[in-house]
């Protein structure tokens, strides 16, 4: 077992609302012949899973085209009060945006992030690719939204070391919410990671997630999420180097998202269980949050 702190997040500053958080890349470590994953590999898997759960949070309540354009490049795991949104305004088309049911969700609008750069004290993030924001219920006034990610890429360069890493998203994410509950789903959503030393990972997942606000009625459109619990269930495939694994992911107890956390990711309690299978051999990786941005990774 090892405890991971937010200070280990190698890509955390680069991962944005439509993005996830990636911790230390754990590029070393070889699993013993009788084991599915070494501890280092389990930690690498854990950071990927956490990153992709965080990736659902940032845009979860961003229904409107103006809200999505202004907030999509914000780090969903960053401390409250982050102002990076003003540094990156993607191109929007078509204009004017149409909204047939007048529910605030555009019928269809594309955000092109080519040339988008976010400067931070210790790193620079360069964005590219597109996100299409679509109203899947264009004839019904509600809070349903579909986002289509096409080669949406974030490259992070650390200013002190020059280390370079990237995260690329492709796939469809759908969400709907009322004032208390938010539901999100991904089907064959793919995220590709390139780590500073050149190694790579790929995570393709089909997940269903439910968020319940701690305070009923506190989920607001085009605003960051309030504190609440995330329940995530689904299956995925994770590839690291030449090895591929099948995963079944659950959360019990649910992850508690604390909107006031000043460390990333903003979970302060809850447990993720990933049942990992390779070559008919099974291992369980447990990721348990003990404080804001702090979690342990154990194998069994």
C-alpha angles and dihedrals in degrees: 000000000000133000116227121203130200089250087073093061104121096180099023094111091051098050111095140191094285086039142069139235122256120197129201105328097231091211093172130066133085123215116240115251091257096046132078094212136011117228090258091051091048089053090050090051090048094053090050093050092047090047093054094047089052088049091070095055108065101061096028094111098029101113103148126073094235092049093047093049093049099044109030093093095052119113102248091204098045123111117281115274097039110163100194092114091080091058096063124047109169122210112264128210145222104027129228095039116224125219109183097185095039093230095131093254110109118233089235133338131166125215115203113199098188109143094009112147130182117197119205131177093262105017146030123222121203118196132199140161130056142279119202114206111203136177104229090191099044093163095049125068105230143111099271118131137171124204122197114199117202116185089324101178134183119193116192123197118189108222097212100045102021089230112161128204137161144199123201126191129200126171147053127298122185129191141174132178150171126200095290111022133047126190124197133179138185126192118198089337109175128207121183121199129198113190128210094260093050102259119131142212135189128201121189113182145176106199139165118204133186124194121195118191118231088225114047113239095017098115106103129188116254092009134106116269119270120228115292146119130291122207114191127185132169150088133274146165121237123196123190115179107315096340127090128195136189117227137196110194128197136161119221116186093022119249113264111223110207110198091197096057114125093197126070132275096036097223117117101174142012138078134255117202119196118187104204124200128188125164091349091304118120133208131172119222114196121198112191124183115217101171140352107312093353125110140155127227120209134174128214 
